[in-house]
């Protein structure tokens, strides 16, 4: 995911707090990554008024799964549960790799709804709901 063309700065228009850009890096080759299917599963635990969820994401394909994002959402309408504290997010998985991400949030932030985890990524064959 290295750019084929670098950012170009407009150094002649620099202000003390800002340097504008003349041109932006070219990352369009990311759009040509092969589509991949991934697997994911969640384990939910609730202790008192706090939820803890472990989500394990696996890439059984032979290609990179790029920039995978997970979101905690309300099942009824897909609106995000906020705030959520993730161990990490926006991950990329090489072929055959797995990673477990943890998230925590308070029961009041779920608003009495059921929880789903939305999994999406740049080159995933399709979004997934857990």
N, CA, C and O atoms as a GROMACS GRO file, in nm:
protein
  520
    1UNK      N    1   0.081  -0.119   0.000
    1UNK     CA    2   0.000   0.000   0.000
    1UNK      C    3   0.085   0.126   0.000
    1UNK      O    4   0.046   0.231   0.051
    2UNK      N    5   0.203   0.113  -0.058
    2UNK     CA    6   0.286   0.231  -0.076
    2UNK      C    7   0.238   0.308  -0.198
    2UNK      O    8   0.194   0.248  -0.296
    3UNK      N    9   0.246   0.438  -0.191
    3UNK     CA   10   0.198   0.523  -0.299
    3UNK      C   11   0.293   0.517  -0.419
    3UNK      O   12   0.414   0.508  -0.402
    4UNK      N   13   0.236   0.522  -0.539
    4UNK     CA   14   0.318   0.525  -0.660
    4UNK      C   15   0.364   0.668  -0.689
    4UNK      O   16   0.457   0.689  -0.767
    5UNK      N   17   0.298   0.764  -0.626
    5UNK     CA   18   0.334   0.905  -0.640
    5UNK      C   19   0.322   0.970  -0.503
    5UNK      O   20   0.221   0.949  -0.434
    6UNK      N   21   0.420   1.047  -0.460
    6UNK     CA   22   0.420   1.108  -0.328
    6UNK      C   23   0.339   1.237  -0.325
    6UNK      O   24   0.312   1.298  -0.428
    7UNK      N   25   0.302   1.278  -0.203
    7UNK     CA   26   0.240   1.408  -0.183
    7UNK      C   27   0.336   1.518  -0.231
    7UNK      O   28   0.457   1.506  -0.215
    8UNK      N   29   0.282   1.622  -0.287
    8UNK     CA   30   0.362   1.738  -0.324
    8UNK      C   31   0.310   1.857  -0.243
    8UNK      O   32   0.192   1.891  -0.248
    9UNK      N   33   0.401   1.918  -0.169
    9UNK     CA   34   0.364   2.029  -0.084
    9UNK      C   35   0.385   2.162  -0.157
    9UNK      O   36   0.476   2.173  -0.240
   10UNK      N   37   0.303   2.260  -0.127
   10UNK     CA   38   0.316   2.394  -0.183
   10UNK      C   39   0.396   2.479  -0.084
   10UNK      O   40   0.341   2.565  -0.014
   11UNK      N   41   0.525   2.454  -0.079
   11UNK     CA   42   0.610   2.520   0.019
   11UNK      C   43   0.608   2.671   0.005
   11UNK      O   44   0.625   2.743   0.104
   12UNK      N   45   0.587   2.721  -0.115
   12UNK     CA   46   0.585   2.866  -0.136
   12UNK      C   47   0.461   2.933  -0.075
   12UNK      O   48   0.456   3.055  -0.065
   13UNK      N   49   0.362   2.853  -0.035
   13UNK     CA   50   0.239   2.908   0.023
   13UNK      C   51   0.225   2.872   0.171
   13UNK      O   52   0.116   2.880   0.229
   14UNK      N   53   0.336   2.831   0.232
   14UNK     CA   54   0.335   2.792   0.372
   14UNK      C   55   0.304   2.910   0.462
   14UNK      O   56   0.360   3.018   0.448
   15UNK      N   57   0.212   2.886   0.555
   15UNK     CA   58   0.185   2.981   0.663
   15UNK      C   59   0.249   2.924   0.789
   15UNK      O   60   0.290   2.809   0.790
   16UNK      N   61   0.257   2.999   0.890
   16UNK     CA   62   0.325   2.951   1.010
   16UNK      C   63   0.258   2.828   1.071
   16UNK      O   64   0.322   2.756   1.148
   17UNK      N   65   0.133   2.803   1.038
   17UNK     CA   66   0.059   2.691   1.096
   17UNK      C   67   0.012   2.589   0.993
   17UNK      O   68  -0.050   2.489   1.030
   18UNK      N   69   0.040   2.610   0.863
   18UNK     CA   70  -0.020   2.524   0.761
   18UNK      C   71   0.061   2.528   0.632
   18UNK      O   72   0.103   2.634   0.587
   19UNK      N   73   0.081   2.410   0.573
   19UNK     CA   74   0.141   2.400   0.440
   19UNK      C   75   0.042   2.328   0.350
   19UNK      O   76   0.015   2.210   0.371
   20UNK      N   77  -0.012   2.396   0.249
   20UNK     CA   78  -0.108   2.331   0.159
   20UNK      C   79  -0.038   2.230   0.067
   20UNK      O   80   0.085   2.232   0.054
   21UNK      N   81  -0.116   2.145   0.004
   21UNK     CA   82  -0.063   2.047  -0.090
   21UNK      C   83  -0.097   2.086  -0.232
   21UNK      O   84  -0.205   2.137  -0.260
   22UNK      N   85  -0.001   2.060  -0.322
   22UNK     CA   86  -0.025   2.079  -0.466
   22UNK      C   87  -0.090   1.955  -0.525
   22UNK      O   88  -0.180   1.964  -0.609
   23UNK      N   89  -0.043   1.839  -0.480
   23UNK     CA   90  -0.093   1.711  -0.532
   23UNK      C   91  -0.086   1.608  -0.419
   23UNK      O   92  -0.004   1.617  -0.329
   24UNK      N   93  -0.174   1.509  -0.428
   24UNK     CA   94  -0.182   1.407  -0.325
   24UNK      C   95  -0.120   1.276  -0.371
   24UNK      O   96  -0.112   1.248  -0.491
   25UNK      N   97  -0.077   1.196  -0.275
   25UNK     CA   98  -0.021   1.064  -0.305
   25UNK      C   99  -0.123   0.979  -0.380
   25UNK      O  100  -0.244   0.994  -0.362
   26UNK      N  101  -0.073   0.890  -0.465
   26UNK     CA  102  -0.160   0.806  -0.547
   26UNK      C  103  -0.169   0.666  -0.486
   26UNK      O  104  -0.076   0.586  -0.496
   27UNK      N  105  -0.280   0.639  -0.423
   27UNK     CA  106  -0.304   0.508  -0.362
   27UNK      C  107  -0.409   0.428  -0.440
   27UNK      O  108  -0.469   0.336  -0.385
   28UNK      N  109  -0.432   0.461  -0.565
   28UNK     CA  110  -0.541   0.398  -0.641
   28UNK      C  111  -0.519   0.248  -0.663
   28UNK      O  112  -0.616   0.177  -0.688
   29UNK      N  113  -0.396   0.200  -0.654
   29UNK     CA  114  -0.374   0.055  -0.673
   29UNK      C  115  -0.438  -0.028  -0.563
   29UNK      O  116  -0.461  -0.148  -0.581
   30UNK      N  117  -0.468   0.034  -0.450
   30UNK     CA  118  -0.539  -0.037  -0.344
   30UNK      C  119  -0.673  -0.088  -0.396
   30UNK      O  120  -0.721  -0.193  -0.352
   31UNK      N  121  -0.733  -0.016  -0.488
   31UNK     CA  122  -0.862  -0.057  -0.544
   31UNK      C  123  -0.852  -0.184  -0.627
   31UNK      O  124  -0.955  -0.243  -0.661
   32UNK      N  125  -0.731  -0.227  -0.660
   32UNK     CA  126  -0.712  -0.348  -0.741
   32UNK      C  127  -0.676  -0.471  -0.659
   32UNK      O  128  -0.647  -0.576  -0.715
   33UNK      N  129  -0.679  -0.459  -0.526
   33UNK     CA  130  -0.651  -0.576  -0.443
   33UNK      C  131  -0.756  -0.683  -0.469
   33UNK      O  132  -0.874  -0.653  -0.488
   34UNK      N  133  -0.713  -0.809  -0.469
   34UNK     CA  134  -0.807  -0.919  -0.488
   34UNK      C  135  -0.908  -0.922  -0.373
   34UNK      O  136  -0.873  -0.896  -0.258
   35UNK      N  137  -1.031  -0.954  -0.406
   35UNK     CA  138  -1.136  -0.968  -0.305
   35UNK      C  139  -1.111  -1.093  -0.222
   35UNK      O  140  -1.070  -1.196  -0.276
   36UNK      N  141  -1.135  -1.084  -0.091
   36UNK     CA  142  -1.114  -1.198  -0.003
   36UNK      C  143  -1.235  -1.218   0.087
   36UNK      O  144  -1.307  -1.123   0.118
   37UNK      N  145  -1.254  -1.341   0.128
   37UNK     CA  146  -1.353  -1.375   0.230
   37UNK      C  147  -1.277  -1.399   0.360
   37UNK      O  148  -1.174  -1.466   0.360
   38UNK      N  149  -1.326  -1.345   0.467
   38UNK     CA  150  -1.265  -1.369   0.597
   38UNK      C  151  -1.366  -1.438   0.687
   38UNK      O  152  -1.484  -1.448   0.653
   39UNK      N  153  -1.320  -1.486   0.800
   39UNK     CA  154  -1.407  -1.548   0.900
   39UNK      C  155  -1.395  -1.465   1.027
   39UNK      O  156  -1.290  -1.408   1.055
   40UNK      N  157  -1.503  -1.460   1.103
   40UNK     CA  158  -1.501  -1.386   1.229
   40UNK      C  159  -1.599  -1.449   1.326
   40UNK      O  160  -1.701  -1.505   1.286
   41UNK      N  161  -1.567  -1.439   1.454
   41UNK     CA  162  -1.657  -1.487   1.558
   41UNK      C  163  -1.641  -1.398   1.680
   41UNK      O  164  -1.535  -1.338   1.702
   42UNK      N  165  -1.747  -1.391   1.761
   42UNK     CA  166  -1.741  -1.307   1.880
   42UNK      C  167  -1.777  -1.389   2.003
   42UNK      O  168  -1.852  -1.487   1.997
   43UNK      N  169  -1.722  -1.347   2.115
   43UNK     CA  170  -1.755  -1.402   2.246
   43UNK      C  171  -1.789  -1.284   2.335
   43UNK      O  172  -1.708  -1.193   2.353
   44UNK      N  173  -1.911  -1.286   2.391
   44UNK     CA  174  -1.961  -1.173   2.469
   44UNK      C  175  -1.967  -1.211   2.616
   44UNK      O  176  -2.012  -1.320   2.653
   45UNK      N  177  -1.921  -1.119   2.700
   45UNK     CA  178  -1.933  -1.135   2.844
   45UNK      C  179  -1.984  -1.004   2.902
   45UNK      O  180  -1.940  -0.896   2.862
   46UNK      N  181  -2.076  -1.014   2.996
   46UNK     CA  182  -2.128  -0.894   3.061
   46UNK      C  183  -2.106  -0.909   3.211
   46UNK      O  184  -2.149  -1.006   3.273
   47UNK      N  185  -2.038  -0.810   3.269
   47UNK     CA  186  -2.016  -0.810   3.413
   47UNK      C  187  -2.070  -0.679   3.468
   47UNK      O  188  -2.016  -0.572   3.442
   48UNK      N  189  -2.177  -0.690   3.545
   48UNK     CA  190  -2.240  -0.570   3.598
   48UNK      C  191  -2.295  -0.485   3.486
   48UNK      O  192  -2.377  -0.531   3.407
   49UNK      N  193  -2.250  -0.361   3.478
   49UNK     CA  194  -2.300  -0.271   3.373
   49UNK      C  195  -2.199  -0.254   3.260
   49UNK      O  196  -2.213  -0.162   3.178
   50UNK      N  197  -2.099  -0.342   3.254
   50UNK     CA  198  -1.998  -0.332   3.147
   50UNK      C  199  -1.997  -0.458   3.060
   50UNK      O  200  -1.999  -0.570   3.110
   51UNK      N  201  -1.992  -0.435   2.929
   51UNK     CA  202  -1.982  -0.542   2.832
   51UNK      C  203  -1.836  -0.556   2.789
   51UNK      O  204  -1.765  -0.457   2.776
   52UNK      N  205  -1.794  -0.680   2.767
   52UNK     CA  206  -1.662  -0.707   2.708
   52UNK      C  207  -1.684  -0.808   2.595
   52UNK      O  208  -1.744  -0.913   2.616
   53UNK      N  209  -1.635  -0.774   2.478
   53UNK     CA  210  -1.653  -0.860   2.361
   53UNK      C  211  -1.517  -0.889   2.301
   53UNK      O  212  -1.438  -0.797   2.278
   54UNK      N  213  -1.489  -1.016   2.275
   54UNK     CA  214  -1.370  -1.057   2.201
   54UNK      C  215  -1.414  -1.095   2.060
   54UNK      O  216  -1.502  -1.179   2.044
   55UNK      N  217  -1.354  -1.034   1.961
   55UNK     CA  218  -1.384  -1.067   1.822
   55UNK      C  219  -1.258  -1.121   1.758
   55UNK      O  220  -1.156  -1.052   1.752
   56UNK      N  221  -1.264  -1.245   1.711
   56UNK     CA  222  -1.150  -1.306   1.642
   56UNK      C  223  -1.177  -1.302   1.493
   56UNK      O  224  -1.278  -1.354   1.445
   57UNK      N  225  -1.086  -1.240   1.420
   57UNK     CA  226  -1.096  -1.226   1.275
   57UNK      C  227  -0.985  -1.310   1.213
   57UNK      O  228  -0.870  -1.300   1.254
   58UNK      N  229  -1.020  -1.393   1.114
   58UNK     CA  230  -0.924  -1.482   1.048
   58UNK      C  231  -0.928  -1.462   0.898
   58UNK      O  232  -1.033  -1.436   0.839
   59UNK      N  233  -0.811  -1.473   0.836
   59UNK     CA  234  -0.802  -1.462   0.690
   59UNK      C  235  -0.755  -1.595   0.634
   59UNK      O  236  -0.635  -1.619   0.625
   60UNK      N  237  -0.849  -1.683   0.595
   60UNK     CA  238  -0.811  -1.813   0.538
   60UNK      C  239  -0.770  -1.805   0.391
   60UNK      O  240  -0.728  -1.906   0.334
   61UNK      N  241  -0.781  -1.689   0.331
   61UNK     CA  242  -0.751  -1.676   0.188
   61UNK      C  243  -0.600  -1.673   0.163
   61UNK      O  244  -0.520  -1.677   0.257
   62UNK      N  245  -0.563  -1.665   0.037
   62UNK     CA  246  -0.422  -1.658  -0.002
   62UNK      C  247  -0.378  -1.515  -0.031
   62UNK      O  248  -0.268  -1.493  -0.082
   63UNK      N  249  -0.465  -1.417   0.001
   63UNK     CA  250  -0.435  -1.277  -0.026
   63UNK      C  251  -0.456  -1.193   0.100
   63UNK      O  252  -0.523  -1.236   0.195
   64UNK      N  253  -0.399  -1.076   0.100
   64UNK     CA  254  -0.409  -0.984   0.212
   64UNK      C  255  -0.553  -0.935   0.229
   64UNK      O  256  -0.620  -0.901   0.132
   65UNK      N  257  -0.599  -0.932   0.354
   65UNK     CA  258  -0.727  -0.866   0.388
   65UNK      C  259  -0.688  -0.730   0.443
   65UNK      O  260  -0.630  -0.719   0.551
   66UNK      N  261  -0.722  -0.625   0.369
   66UNK     CA  262  -0.667  -0.492   0.395
   66UNK      C  263  -0.764  -0.400   0.468
   66UNK      O  264  -0.880  -0.387   0.431
   67UNK      N  265  -0.714  -0.338   0.572
   67UNK     CA  266  -0.781  -0.231   0.645
   67UNK      C  267  -0.921  -0.272   0.691
   67UNK      O  268  -1.020  -0.210   0.654
   68UNK      N  269  -0.926  -0.377   0.772
   68UNK     CA  270  -1.051  -0.428   0.826
   68UNK      C  271  -1.095  -0.340   0.943
   68UNK      O  272  -1.017  -0.312   1.034
   69UNK      N  273  -1.220  -0.299   0.939
   69UNK     CA  274  -1.275  -0.215   1.045
   69UNK      C  275  -1.389  -0.290   1.113
   69UNK      O  276  -1.472  -0.352   1.046
   70UNK      N  277  -1.394  -0.284   1.244
   70UNK     CA  278  -1.503  -0.342   1.320
   70UNK      C  279  -1.581  -0.231   1.388
   70UNK      O  280  -1.523  -0.133   1.435
   71UNK      N  281  -1.713  -0.246   1.392
   71UNK     CA  282  -1.800  -0.149   1.458
   71UNK      C  283  -1.901  -0.221   1.545
   71UNK      O  284  -1.960  -0.321   1.503
   72UNK      N  285  -1.921  -0.171   1.666
   72UNK     CA  286  -2.028  -0.221   1.751
   72UNK      C  287  -2.152  -0.140   1.716
   72UNK      O  288  -2.151  -0.017   1.724
   73UNK      N  289  -2.260  -0.210   1.678
   73UNK     CA  290  -2.382  -0.142   1.636
   73UNK      C  291  -2.504  -0.203   1.705
   73UNK      O  292  -2.501  -0.317   1.752
   74UNK      N  293  -2.611  -0.124   1.709
   74UNK     CA  294  -2.738  -0.174   1.760
   74UNK      C  295  -2.805  -0.255   1.650
   74UNK      O  296  -2.816  -0.210   1.536
   75UNK      N  297  -2.849  -0.375   1.685
   75UNK     CA  298  -2.906  -0.466   1.586
   75UNK      C  299  -3.030  -0.408   1.517
   75UNK      O  300  -3.051  -0.433   1.398
   76UNK      N  301  -3.111  -0.333   1.588
   76UNK     CA  302  -3.238  -0.286   1.533
   76UNK      C  303  -3.220  -0.192   1.414
   76UNK      O  304  -3.294  -0.202   1.316
   77UNK      N  305  -3.124  -0.102   1.422
   77UNK     CA  306  -3.112  -0.003   1.314
   77UNK      C  307  -2.969   0.021   1.265
   77UNK      O  308  -2.947   0.105   1.178
   78UNK      N  309  -2.872  -0.052   1.320
   78UNK     CA  310  -2.733  -0.038   1.274
   78UNK      C  311  -2.663   0.086   1.324
   78UNK      O  312  -2.552   0.115   1.280
   79UNK      N  313  -2.725   0.159   1.417
   79UNK     CA  314  -2.658   0.279   1.468
   79UNK      C  315  -2.545   0.238   1.562
   79UNK      O  316  -2.557   0.140   1.635
   80UNK      N  317  -2.435   0.313   1.560
   80UNK     CA  318  -2.319   0.274   1.639
   80UNK      C  319  -2.343   0.286   1.790
   80UNK      O  320  -2.414   0.375   1.837
   81UNK      N  321  -2.280   0.195   1.863
   81UNK     CA  322  -2.277   0.204   2.007
   81UNK      C  323  -2.157   0.292   2.041
   81UNK      O  324  -2.044   0.263   1.999
   82UNK      N  325  -2.181   0.400   2.115
   82UNK     CA  326  -2.073   0.494   2.146
   82UNK      C  327  -2.082   0.537   2.291
   82UNK      O  328  -2.193   0.555   2.342
   83UNK      N  329  -1.972   0.555   2.360
   83UNK     CA  330  -1.837   0.524   2.315
   83UNK      C  331  -1.806   0.376   2.333
   83UNK      O  332  -1.863   0.308   2.418
   84UNK      N  333  -1.714   0.327   2.251
   84UNK     CA  334  -1.664   0.190   2.258
   84UNK      C  335  -1.512   0.199   2.269
   84UNK      O  336  -1.450   0.279   2.199
   85UNK      N  337  -1.454   0.119   2.354
   85UNK     CA  338  -1.310   0.120   2.373
   85UNK      C  339  -1.252  -0.008   2.314
   85UNK      O  340  -1.270  -0.116   2.370
   86UNK      N  341  -1.182   0.005   2.201
   86UNK     CA  342  -1.123  -0.108   2.129
   86UNK      C  343  -0.978  -0.127   2.170
   86UNK      O  344  -0.908  -0.030   2.198
   87UNK      N  345  -0.933  -0.252   2.173
   87UNK     CA  346  -0.790  -0.278   2.194
   87UNK      C  347  -0.711  -0.230   2.073
   87UNK      O  348  -0.598  -0.184   2.086
   88UNK      N  349  -0.771  -0.241   1.956
   88UNK     CA  350  -0.719  -0.188   1.830
   88UNK      C  351  -0.827  -0.204   1.725
   88UNK      O  352  -0.928  -0.271   1.748
   89UNK      N  353  -0.806  -0.142   1.610
   89UNK     CA  354  -0.904  -0.150   1.503
   89UNK      C  355  -0.833  -0.112   1.374
   89UNK      O  356  -0.716  -0.073   1.376
   90UNK      N  357  -0.902  -0.122   1.263
   90UNK     CA  358  -0.843  -0.097   1.130
   90UNK      C  359  -0.716  -0.181   1.114
   90UNK      O  360  -0.605  -0.128   1.108
   91UNK      N  361  -0.735  -0.311   1.106
   91UNK     CA  362  -0.621  -0.403   1.096
   91UNK      C  363  -0.614  -0.460   0.955
   91UNK      O  364  -0.713  -0.462   0.882
   92UNK      N  365  -0.497  -0.507   0.919
   92UNK     CA  366  -0.478  -0.582   0.795
   92UNK      C  367  -0.428  -0.720   0.834
   92UNK      O  368  -0.345  -0.733   0.924
   93UNK      N  369  -0.479  -0.823   0.766
   93UNK     CA  370  -0.440  -0.961   0.798
   93UNK      C  371  -0.375  -1.027   0.678
   93UNK      O  372  -0.438  -1.041   0.573
   94UNK      N  373  -0.250  -1.069   0.691
   94UNK     CA  374  -0.186  -1.148   0.586
   94UNK      C  375  -0.257  -1.284   0.572
   94UNK      O  376  -0.332  -1.324   0.661
   95UNK      N  377  -0.233  -1.353   0.463
   95UNK     CA  378  -0.295  -1.485   0.443
   95UNK      C  379  -0.267  -1.579   0.560
   95UNK      O  380  -0.154  -1.588   0.610
   96UNK      N  381  -0.372  -1.649   0.604
   96UNK     CA  382  -0.358  -1.748   0.710
   96UNK      C  383  -0.348  -1.692   0.851
   96UNK      O  384  -0.335  -1.770   0.945
   97UNK      N  385  -0.353  -1.562   0.868
   97UNK     CA  386  -0.339  -1.501   1.000
   97UNK      C  387  -0.474  -1.478   1.067
   97UNK      O  388  -0.577  -1.467   1.001
   98UNK      N  389  -0.470  -1.470   1.200
   98UNK     CA  390  -0.587  -1.439   1.282
   98UNK      C  391  -0.547  -1.336   1.386
   98UNK      O  392  -0.430  -1.324   1.423
   99UNK      N  393  -0.646  -1.263   1.433
   99UNK     CA  394  -0.621  -1.165   1.539
   99UNK      C  395  -0.748  -1.151   1.621
   99UNK      O  396  -0.859  -1.152   1.566
  100UNK      N  397  -0.732  -1.139   1.753
  100UNK     CA  398  -0.845  -1.117   1.842
  100UNK      C  399  -0.841  -0.973   1.891
  100UNK      O  400  -0.740  -0.927   1.945
  101UNK      N  401  -0.952  -0.903   1.873
  101UNK     CA  402  -0.967  -0.765   1.918
  101UNK      C  403  -1.067  -0.764   2.032
  101UNK      O  404  -1.164  -0.839   2.032
  102UNK      N  405  -1.042  -0.679   2.128
  102UNK     CA  406  -1.131  -0.667   2.244
  102UNK      C  407  -1.198  -0.531   2.242
  102UNK      O  408  -1.137  -0.431   2.205
  103UNK      N  409  -1.326  -0.529   2.283
  103UNK     CA  410  -1.393  -0.402   2.299
  103UNK      C  411  -1.471  -0.403   2.428
  103UNK      O  412  -1.520  -0.507   2.474
  104UNK      N  413  -1.482  -0.285   2.486
  104UNK     CA  414  -1.557  -0.266   2.609
  104UNK      C  415  -1.650  -0.146   2.592
  104UNK      O  416  -1.616  -0.048   2.526
  105UNK      N  417  -1.767  -0.157   2.653
  105UNK     CA  418  -1.858  -0.043   2.656
  105UNK      C  419  -1.955  -0.066   2.771
  105UNK      O  420  -1.965  -0.176   2.826
  106UNK      N  421  -2.026   0.040   2.806
  106UNK     CA  422  -2.121   0.032   2.916
  106UNK      C  423  -2.261  -0.002   2.865
  106UNK      O  424  -2.300   0.038   2.755
  107UNK      N  425  -2.335  -0.074   2.948
  107UNK     CA  426  -2.468  -0.121   2.912
  107UNK      C  427  -2.560  -0.004   2.872
  107UNK      O  428  -2.639  -0.019   2.778
  108UNK      N  429  -2.552   0.107   2.939
  108UNK     CA  430  -2.639   0.221   2.909
  108UNK      C  431  -2.618   0.272   2.767
  108UNK      O  432  -2.710   0.330   2.709
  109UNK      N  433  -2.500   0.251   2.709
  109UNK     CA  434  -2.471   0.299   2.574
  109UNK      C  435  -2.531   0.209   2.466
  109UNK      O  436  -2.533   0.247   2.349
  110UNK      N  437  -2.578   0.091   2.505
  110UNK     CA  438  -2.646   0.001   2.410
  110UNK      C  439  -2.795   0.034   2.403
  110UNK      O  440  -2.865  -0.016   2.314
  111UNK      N  441  -2.844   0.115   2.493
  111UNK     CA  442  -2.984   0.162   2.493
  111UNK      C  443  -3.086   0.049   2.494
  111UNK      O  444  -3.192   0.060   2.432
  112UNK      N  445  -3.055  -0.060   2.563
  112UNK     CA  446  -3.149  -0.172   2.572
  112UNK      C  447  -3.162  -0.254   2.445
  112UNK      O  448  -3.248  -0.342   2.437
  113UNK      N  449  -3.079  -0.228   2.346
  113UNK     CA  450  -3.085  -0.300   2.217
  113UNK      C  451  -2.996  -0.424   2.221
  113UNK      O  452  -2.916  -0.443   2.313
  114UNK      N  453  -3.010  -0.509   2.118
  114UNK     CA  454  -2.918  -0.622   2.099
  114UNK      C  455  -2.795  -0.572   2.026
  114UNK      O  456  -2.803  -0.479   1.946
  115UNK      N  457  -2.682  -0.635   2.053
  115UNK     CA  458  -2.554  -0.596   1.996
  115UNK      C  459  -2.521  -0.676   1.871
  115UNK      O  460  -2.544  -0.797   1.867
  116UNK      N  461  -2.468  -0.609   1.771
  116UNK     CA  462  -2.407  -0.675   1.655
  116UNK      C  463  -2.272  -0.611   1.631
  116UNK      O  464  -2.248  -0.496   1.667
  117UNK      N  465  -2.184  -0.688   1.571
  117UNK     CA  466  -2.054  -0.637   1.532
  117UNK      C  467  -2.049  -0.637   1.380
  117UNK      O  468  -2.065  -0.741   1.316
  118UNK      N  469  -2.027  -0.519   1.322
  118UNK     CA  470  -2.016  -0.506   1.177
  118UNK      C  471  -1.868  -0.515   1.141
  118UNK      O  472  -1.783  -0.448   1.201
  119UNK      N  473  -1.838  -0.599   1.042
  119UNK     CA  474  -1.700  -0.616   0.995
  119UNK      C  475  -1.697  -0.574   0.849
  119UNK      O  476  -1.770  -0.629   0.766
  120UNK      N  477  -1.613  -0.478   0.817
  120UNK     CA  478  -1.599  -0.432   0.679
  120UNK      C  479  -1.452  -0.406   0.651
  120UNK      O  480  -1.372  -0.389   0.743
  121UNK      N  481  -1.417  -0.402   0.522
  121UNK     CA  482  -1.278  -0.378   0.484
  121UNK      C  483  -1.267  -0.337   0.340
  121UNK      O  484  -1.363  -0.350   0.263
  122UNK      N  485  -1.151  -0.288   0.303
  122UNK     CA  486  -1.128  -0.235   0.168
  122UNK      C  487  -1.153  -0.340   0.061
  122UNK      O  488  -1.219  -0.313  -0.039
  123UNK      N  489  -1.101  -0.461   0.081
  123UNK     CA  490  -1.112  -0.562  -0.024
  123UNK      C  491  -1.187  -0.688   0.021
  123UNK      O  492  -1.161  -0.798  -0.028
  124UNK      N  493  -1.278  -0.671   0.116
  124UNK     CA  494  -1.358  -0.786   0.156
  124UNK      C  495  -1.466  -0.813   0.053
  124UNK      O  496  -1.522  -0.721  -0.006
  125UNK      N  497  -1.493  -0.940   0.031
  125UNK     CA  498  -1.597  -0.980  -0.066
  125UNK      C  499  -1.730  -0.916  -0.029
  125UNK      O  500  -1.805  -0.872  -0.116
  126UNK      N  501  -1.760  -0.912   0.101
  126UNK     CA  502  -1.883  -0.847   0.148
  126UNK      C  503  -1.868  -0.813   0.295
  126UNK      O  504  -1.786  -0.872   0.365
  127UNK      N  505  -1.948  -0.718   0.341
  127UNK     CA  506  -1.951  -0.684   0.483
  127UNK      C  507  -2.013  -0.800   0.559
  127UNK      O  508  -2.084  -0.882   0.501
  128UNK      N  509  -1.986  -0.808   0.686
  128UNK     CA  510  -2.032  -0.919   0.769
  128UNK      C  511  -2.092  -0.864   0.898
  128UNK      O  512  -2.044  -0.764   0.951
  129UNK      N  513  -2.197  -0.927   0.947
  129UNK     CA  514  -2.255  -0.893   1.076
  129UNK      C  515  -2.242  -1.014   1.168
  129UNK      O  516  -2.274  -1.126   1.128
  130UNK      N  517  -2.195  -0.991   1.288
  130UNK     CA  518  -2.182  -1.099   1.388
  130UNK      C  519  -2.281  -1.076   1.500
  130UNK      O  520  -2.287  -1.155   1.594
   0.00000   0.00000   0.00000
